[in-house]
Amino acid sequence: MEVVKSVILAVVEAVTEFLPISSTGHLILVEQFLRFKQSDGFPATFMVVIQLPAILAVVVYFWPRLWPFGKPAKERNAILTLWTKIVAAFLPAGFLGFLFDDFIEEKLFNPAVVAIALLVGGVVLILLERGDRRPVFEQAADAGYGRAVAVGLFQCLAMIPGTSRSAATIIGGMVLGASRAAAAEFSFFLAIPTMLGAATLEIAKDGAAFNATEWGLLGIGSVVSFVVAYGVVAFFMNYIRHHDFKVFGYYRIALALAVFAYLFLVGSGE
């Protein structure tokens, strides 16, 4: 059953990581019903670490756009410049995450917070898609340093479980003038250092205490997460070229209402 749990949670992570519906929020909700019978620190670490293979799927999918070496000088310099923007955008969340990681896990990792964040984010996505938007730039690489850092500040909102890192950064990118595709691409690129930093922090805190079974569960979850995430990235990039984000907003609202109903029924039964 522990293996089955790791596979289910990995699939949930991979499917929701890059859609603006909150992977962490979904994992917190699903983990309420599929609790690992492992050490106390394992569930939280598992939920963060299996995001790494999902990020690796992004690297593989966008490899020609992200690997600068072996290319003509102009293209190489453009990719290196993009990476400096990604790093600049990562710094706000990296700094705040390092300072407040334990506080966030202790105080905010619960279904009520997730439901509120899902609801608010869903409403914002729907409102953002209303009206006639004319993007200022069509490619992620065309974002200036100021816009890149501003998107990084939006990403800090995703420290609240249920907000969705991808939703926060995509919304931020679109508010700042990016097309849907450019906002999604920059969100994906920004996920690379962000999730690498989060996973490294979690492993440093609890990884040394894991037993062989727990490392095995992490390994299984990681393989599943990579395979499923690659398919999701390919699907999502094709989807947003022809559709808007409203469906994700409606989904977030529906899920939030379902969680509120569940919490009410559970509370009424106590």
Secondary structure, DSSP 8 states (H G I E B T S, - for coil): -HHHHHHHHHHHHHHHTTTTT-HHHHHHHHHTTS---S-TTHHHHHHHHTHHHHHHHHHHHTHHHH--TTS-HHHHHHHHHHHHHHHHHHHHHHHHHHHHHHHHHHHH-SHHHHHHHHHHHHHHHHHHTSS----SBSSGGG--HHHHHHHHHHHGGGGSTTS-HHHHHHHHHHHTTB-HHHHHHHHHHHHHHHHHHHHHHHHHHHGGG--HHHHHHHHHHHHHHHHHHHHHHHHHHHHTTT--SHHHHHHHHHHHHHHHHHHHHHHHH-
